[in-house]
Amino acid sequence: MTEFGATHDVYQEDGELVGKQYRTDTGPLDILAISKDKDEFLVIELKKGRASDQALGQLQRYMGYVKEKLATNGQAVNGCIVALNDDQHLRYA
């Protein structure tokens, strides 16, 4: 129900939606999505209030996991932080 839905679907394994709170050995990803053409993974990190630059490190850690463990055949891995507010440190990061 966001603009991501036009281009991405929640990630599935064996026909089952598993991309919400996707479990990894680096922590649970809030949302793991894959583009409709299957060429790109999208890691979405949700923050309830203000997002800081620490969220960027968390997002990059999750993206690294997806790149190493899930992406194949040149699939891109991108990320997005969704938050109500951000701070100047995050903007600089």
Beta strands, then each sheet from edge to edge (+ up, - down):
strand 1: 8-10
strand 2: 12-13
strand 3: 16-17
strand 4: 20-22
strand 5: 29-35
strand 6: 40-51
strand 7: 76-86
sheet 1: 1+ 5- 4+
sheet 2: 1+ 5- 6+ 7+
sheet 3: 2+ 3-
end
